[in-house]
Amino acid sequence: MNKTVNVGLLGFGTVGGGTARILLEQEDLLSRRTGTSIRLAKICDKDIISDRGFSVPPGVLTQDLGDILDNPDIDIFVELIGGIEPARSFILQAIKNGKHVVTANKALLATHGYEIFKAAAGAGVEVAFEASVGGGIPVIKALKEGLVANRFHTIMGIMNGTANYILSEMTEKGKEFKEVLSQAQELGYAELDPTYDVEGIDTAHKLAIMATIAFGSPVSLDDVYTEGISRISPMDISFAKDLGYRIKLLAITREQPDGIELRVHPTMVPSDHLLAQVGGAYNAFYLIGDFAGKVLMYGLGAGQRPTGSAVAADVVDIARNIVHGAQRRVDPLGIPFDRLSPLKKAPMDNLSSRYYFRFSVLDRPGVLAKISGILGDQGISIASVVQEGRDRTGSVPIVMLTHEAMEKRVRAALDVIDRLDVVSDATMVIRMEDLHAIEGN
Ligand code: HSE
């Protein structure tokens, strides 16, 4: 029981710094809790000079990845450089060299996960990725272990701290999107490329990973319908507030009769729903199991310390297995690799939802009649209409809420509406979720 487990970490940036710090600062705590010694043996980065705000023992920092990948003493390779390449090749090399892998790289897992998990199954090593979803919230472990005996009919949540921070600041302070984005970047929440955060791609990566586990079926980024928040304006936020809603970037996966629904988009959430109360960089995961019922996990989904905590938890899991001579006690995807089976994905066209439309139109007689006619042609029924005053260009926002309508009919109607010469900008569309109904209340 007293083997030292040696960890080699690649990437000494935001998450790498948090991981190094927690492994060093909590070394005694981890040793007491695991009954073994977990040693941060190597940290590899191009920059081993800059001050990260804490000291690293001599001999740990290196610029040579061979000190980790080709070092037989290293048991666990922690990849924290992000991106597809060279992260993918390094992970595959580590697996080939018989090392267990811990990664926070959701982009890689959501696009090349199958290849990596297959290689790991063949080599009999672990691939752990708690930090790829939900920062400090142990949601992957909950899906694989705590809720293992449940079927999930719905998983939904707020899975991107940057986007949630932006929407929250816009809601509370009436600020513009761009202004808040730079604040989020300064706070260290955002991805290297913030487009991933604001265009919903990061959220879609996370949803793909969670759905793979929840349904035991390979799900990749391409399977997820994705829309971001960059077109949301303070006007939409204010209309939403008046209507009793908050706008959230929601990820939703559900088992439907025509397949698994997988979608990420700005969503109007009723203000009295728990998810509407999740503000700032916080994330929330709503897992609905057939026996456990509704489980809500809430916490910091981004940032150095929470994400470092998740990486360290994976390291500890693997260290415990090593100490007890166990191999892959829990399969990386919560199901043996050869038991994964493809499931049909529900087409987005079939989605049925209520919709918020904000039309930007010239204030002329007959415009409203024209728009309602086109919606009527597609069988879309209007629930209410609000028109506010003109701006200097003579353009006015008209907000319309619909009754339940089908996505494909909405798309067909908007194709026609957005080409009308009285329409001055593309219509803003936000789906309105009756979350209480989804939850089965
Ligand atoms: N950029 C991500 C976020 C970090 O804002 O949530 C964690 O995945």
Residues whose N, C-alpha, C, O or C-beta is under 5 A from the ligand:
A	BS01	HSE	S132 M159 N160 G161 T162 Y189 A190 E191 D197 G301 A302
